[in-house]
Amino acid sequence: MALKAKDIAEMIGVSTATVSLVLNNKPGVGELRRQEIIRKIKELGCEYMLKENVVNSGSIGFVVYKRRGNIVNESPFFTCILEGINYSVSKYGYHLNFIYLDKKMSAEEQECLLGNAHCKGLIIFAVEMQYEDLAVFKESGLPFVVLDNSFQENDIDAVAINNTQGTSKALLHLYEMGHRDIGYLRSKVRINSFDERYMVYKNQLKRLGLAFNREYVVDVGYSENEVKQGILNYLKSNSKHPTAFFAENDLIGCSAIHGIQEAGLSVPDDISVVGFDDRPISEVVKPGLTTINVPKNIFGPAAVDLLISKMEKAREQSIKIEVGTNLIIRESVKKLENHPEEKTE
């Protein structure tokens, strides 16, 4: 007579509900406990009761790639996406394996770490990566999806922020608030997302009928002190400044607010500021930073689904998923009355 979940539960000393969750590959059981129960079920010769995706389960690698470390260490997405990735990976019968790679490592070291992880696929946190950094992953032969970097010009599966939409929303908001002299706070630490935002900034100015003024682009560092000093130096050297700045992310925006205030000016009365990312700091800074929000809970599940589809069926065409953005209005933008609000197509 065939065994039932209740019989197995009694044999291995766990509840029937727990066995049922494991047999059907449902969430609600810790990964270590799940693997132990699967092992005991196999020892009992009841492997046939496990769903196919449980029997064939393995690991999916979550790769954190550091080129410099500045952005990865401060990224708002790293911790936010992990829960979604872990849940989605377990839903498909896999467990998550963390792999840390650094640009300073040799290709051989990187290949060794990837090989020793014994993963069936990879999700790569690629915020700092350039295209040439992908060589080791392509040579591995493993299917992979990159996160937080679109690699727009390359055939790479990716889940990334819609930087075009987010930057356009920020600029349009400033325009509708009456601002016509809109500057740009540009990090000296460059990543692909920043380059995309800078390009969209210039294009959006043109679309709004505004001239691009290179003197309104302030190149700053990335740390709080570097940004503060950069904006202080700019304001001391330029008697004429923009009425508003768009910052490449919230860290730069919040640090710029502090620098503007140290220069004896007011935000938003003298200079308005808009950021990007909607980090917790944007709510804490005074005044609260108007910014662009990205729904971070979407990234993880989308990346896992995309990877699994690639693992199950190879395809020639890449798929890129761009996650939409929302404008979060706080107190860092002043409405100027000398320019009435205008509608744009």
Number of C-alpha atoms within 10 A of each C-alpha: 3 6 9 13 18 15 13 20 18 12 12 13 11 13 13 15 13 19 25 17 15 23 22 16 23 15 17 13 16 9 15 9 12 18 16 11 22 19 12 15 22 15 10 12 9 15 17 11 17 18 15 14 14 22 16 10 17 18 19 26 23 23 20 20 20 20 19 14 13 13 16 18 10 11 16 15 21 18 10 16 19 17 14 19 25 19 18 21 22 22 17 18 22 23 21 21 16 14 18 15 18 15 15 11 10 11 12 10 13 18 16 11 13 21 11 9 14 13 19 17 21 26 26 24 22 27 24 23 21 13 13 7 16 14 10 14 16 12 9 12 10 13 20 27 25 25 25 24 25 25 20 13 7 9 13 20 24 27 26 24 24 19 25 20 17 24 28 17 18 25 23 19 18 24 25 17 18 19 25 20 18 25 23 24 26 23 21 13 15 12 17 19 22 17 15 17 25 22 14 19 22 16 16 20 20 12 14 15 10 15 13 17 14 10 13 19 18 21 16 23 19 21 16 18 14 18 28 26 20 20 24 19 15 19 17 10 10 10 7 10 17 18 21 26 26 28 28 23 23 24 22 25 29 28 23 27 28 22 23 24 16 14 15 9 15 16 22 19 13 16 20 26 32 35 28 28 25 22 20 10 14 24 16 11 15 14 18 20 30 26 30 24 18 23 15 18 15 16 24 25 19 18 28 26 16 20 22 19 12 19 15 9 7 9 10 7 9 12 15 20 17 18 19 16 21 16 20 17 15 14 16 26 26 19 17 17 10 8 13 13 15 9 9 9 4
